[in-house]
């Protein structure tokens, strides 16, 4: 990842997922993450995603959506639910989710 998502003019929504990895191997985590981005990008209402993880295991992923309905549909996607369950049981020590309405954005190329 690492690229800044190209989003439309606001308003739109941001889902901010913050996580702390559990101790241990976290087998399959990266592969599942890639699969979830690929799957989300095919969902109606998906606008983009940005993701980073620090060396301390704390990560933030922000996905952008056209509507609250699109976010709900993504949350309920059966393959996404498998990833959620695996995150709870194997990958994360803790995590949090925030949903925000983006009313303004400003970008500058330098």
N, C-alpha and C positions, 0 to 999 in steps of 0.2 A: 504494500500500500504506500502511504506516504504522500500521495497526490491530494491536492485540495479538490473536493467535489465541486462540480459545476452545477449550481442550482439555479432555478428560475427566479424571477422577481418574487419577493415575498407578497403575501403570506404563504408559508408552508410550515411543516413541523419537523422538529429534531428529536430523535430518541437518543438519549445520552446514556450509554451503558458503561459503568465504571466497575472494574473487577480487580481482585487481588488473587493471584494464583495460589493454589494450595502447595504445600511442600510435596515433593514426589516427582514422578516422571512426566505426568500429563500426556501420556501416549495418545497420539491421534489428534491432539488439540489443533495444531496448525492446519492439518488437512481438513478437519471439520470446519474451521474458520473460513478457509478458502471456499469450501463447498457452500457455506451459508451465504457468503457474499455473492457467489454465482447464482444461488437460488433466489436471494432477495432481489437481485437485479432483474429478475424475470417477473417479479410481482407487480401487479397493477399499482400505480401510485408511488413506486420507488423512484427516488431522485438522485441518490448518491450515498457514498459512505466515506468516512475518514477514520483511521485507526492508528493508534500508537501504543507501545508497551515499553515501560522503563525496565532497566536492569534489576530493579527491586521487585519486579513482578506485577506492579500496578499498571493496568491498561485502561484506556478510554477509547471507546468506539462510538462515533456519532453517525447515525443513519438519518437520512432526510426523506420525508414523505409528503405527498400532496395533501393528505387528510388523516383525520383520526380513524376513519373507517379503514384506510389502507394499513395503518399501524396495527389495528385490531386483527385484520385478516392475516398479517404477517405473524403476529403473536400466536395465532391459532393454526398456522401451517403445520401439518403433521411431521414433516422432516425437521422443521425448526424446533418443535416440541421435543424430539429425540435429543437434539443438541442441548436444549435447555436442561433436560433431565440429567444428561451426562455432566454438564457444567456443575449442577448442584451436587451430584454424587462423587465426582472425581476431580474436576479441574479447579474449582474456585474455593478459596478459603472464605471469601465473602464477596458480595457484589451489590450493586444498586442500579436503579433505572430511573431516569427522569425523562419526562415528555414536556417539550416546550414549543410554543408557537413562535416562529421566527417572523417578526414584523419588519425588521430592517436588516440589511446586510450591506457592507461596503468592502470592496476589495481594491487593492492597488498593486499594479505591476511596477517593480522598481528595476 
